[in-house]
Amino acid sequence: HVDIAFSGHEQVYARTYPLYNNEKVDGASQGTIYVTAGKSGTKAYQSSKAKPWDEVYNPLDEPIYLTVEVKHSSMEVKVFTGQGSVIDDWRIEKLSE
């Protein structure tokens, strides 16, 4: 099981709901959150659209960066524009098994 999968290359920022078998589930413990963290250059796709599985979607007009902070049983991800504005801030909690 993978809680989060990070990828890039697309010129958008997108974060899915937790998914399992192409279906939305209640949390990262039951599925995987897919993050597409794109836009480091000047290219942009004007026709790009959010998909039904996207919880957060942002077609970008400027570069972005992510920070990931892991503490004990939680992980927080913050996504910033190149100018420093926050466009997403989320966390997952891992419970002891």
N, C-alpha and C positions, 0 to 999 in steps of 0.2 A: 504494500500500500504506500502510495506517495501522497502526502498532504498538499504539496504545492509544486507546480512545474512552471519554471520561468523560461520564457523564450523571447526572442527579439525579431528584428529585421522589418516587421511591418511598421508603417509610419503612423501608428496609433498607440494609445495606452488602453488596454482592455483587461478586465478581471472578471472571470466567470463566477457564477454561483458554484458551490461544491457540486461536482458531477460524478455520477457512477453509471456506467452503461448508457451514456448519453442522456441521462435523466438527472434532474435537480434533486439533491438530497439535503438533509437537515444540517450537515456540518462537515468540516474537513476530516473528522474522524470516520465519516462514512463515504467520502468521495475525494476527488482531487480538485483543487482550485488552480485554474490555468491563468497565468499572467503573461500578457504580451506587452513588453516594455520597449517600444520603438522610439524612433525619432532622435537621432543624434546628429543628423545633418540638415540639409535644406530641402530635401525632397518631401512632398506631401501628396496624399491621395484625396482629392476633393469628393470622389464618389463613394468613399468608404462609409459603411453603415454598421450600426450595432446589430448584433445577432441576438436571438431570443435567450441564449444562455449567458449573455453578458450582464453581470450585475452593475459594473461600471464600465463606461466606454467614453473615450475622449479622442477624437481625431485631432492631432496635434499640429499647432502652427509654430512651435518652437521646441528645441531639445528638452529632454527630461532626464532626471536621475532618480534612483531609488535608494533608500537606506533601509537596512534590515537589522533589527536589534533583537537578539535572543537573550531571554532572561529565564532561567530555571525552566518552567513549563510553558512559557509563552513566546510568541514571535510577533513582532510588530513591524509592519512595512509602511513606510511613508513614501509618497511619490511627489516629486517637486518639478515645477517648470524650471527652465534655465534661469529665470528671474527670481526663483525662490518661493513662488506661490505653491501651496499644497493643493494637489488635485485628487489625492486619495490617501486615506489613512485607515488601516485595518489591522486586525490582530487575530491570531488563532491561539487557542489554549490546548495544550496536550495534558490529558489526565493520566495519572499513573494507572497502570493496569495490574 
